[in-house]
Amino acid sequence: MAKMAVIGKGEGILVFKAAGVDAFPAEDERSAREILRAIAKDYPVIFLFEELAEKLSDFLKRFNESPYPAILAIPSGGASGYGMEELKKASEKALGVDILFNNKQV
């Protein structure tokens, strides 16, 4: 099983930790950026809570040019829809089709 990490705010990361995912608390975009820089080479899959991912969208573009790490924005409390939209884009990129929403708007 690949090493996975999650970066997020509050107690939401504890669910991931309980599932064996390494959890890194980040209360703001600055700390999330620093954590990403530090762990990017060690984790092929990194989950990032959507409120942080949305604020770091320009920074995250640099990771799109290589296959790893795969950084996935995930919906969290107070979801804006950004995480679901990013998951949709990632699935379309990987598979060539929209398997999550069947072309319905999120």
N, C-alpha and C positions, 0 to 999 in steps of 0.2 A: 504494500500500500504506500502511495506517495505521501511524503510529508506535507501537511497542510497547516496553514495559519489563518487566523482571523484577526482583523484589526477593527476595533469599534469602541463605542461609548457604553458606559454603564454595565448593568448586569446581563445584558443580552449576550455578551461573549461567554458567559459561564455555561450556557447550553452547549456551545461548541467545545468548550474545554471538557465538559463531561463526556463528549463523544470522542475524545482523544485528539482534538485539534488544538494546536498550540495557540494560546490566546494572548494578544497584546493590546492592553487598554490604551486608547488615545482619546483624549477629551476634545481635541481640536485638530484642524487640518495641518497645522505646523508639526505637531507631534506625530500625526499619522504619516506625513511625508518623511520624517526622520526615521521612523520605524520601517517604512517601505524600503528606504535606501539601505538600511542595515540588514534586512532579512531577504531581500530579493534574490540573492544568489543561493540561498539555503532552502527555499521553499518553491516547488514547482507550481503549487496552487495556493493562492492567497485570496481569502474572502475579505471584502472591505464594506463596512456598513455604508448604505447609500448616502446618508447625509454627509459623510466624509468624502466618498467617491465623487459626488457631484461637485464639491468644492475643489477637488483635485483633478478634475477632468483633463485639463491641459497637461499637467504633470504626468498623468497616466498614459497619455498618448505615446510617450517614449518607450513604453513597455510593449506596445502593439507590434513593434518591428521584429521581435523575437518570440519564439514559441513559448518560452518560459521566462519568468513566471506567468501563469495565467491568473490575472487579477479579475475577480468577479465581484461586481457590486451586488450586494444583496439587500433586499427590502428589510427595513427595521422599523422600530416604533415611529409613528408619525410619517409613514411612507409617503413620498412625493410621487412615486411612480418611476423615478429615475432608475432604481435597481431593477425593476421588471423590464424596462425598456432596454437596459444594457444586457440583461440575460437573453432577451429576444434577439438582439443584434449578434451576440456571441454564438447562439445556437444556429442562426442563419449563416454566419460566417463559417462555422465548423461543418455544418451539414448541407448547406446550400438551399435549405428550405426552412420555413417557419413551422416547427413542430409544436411550439408552445401555445400559440394563440390562433393558429389557422387564419392568419392575415387580418385578424380583428385588431382594432386600435386598443391600446392599453389605457 
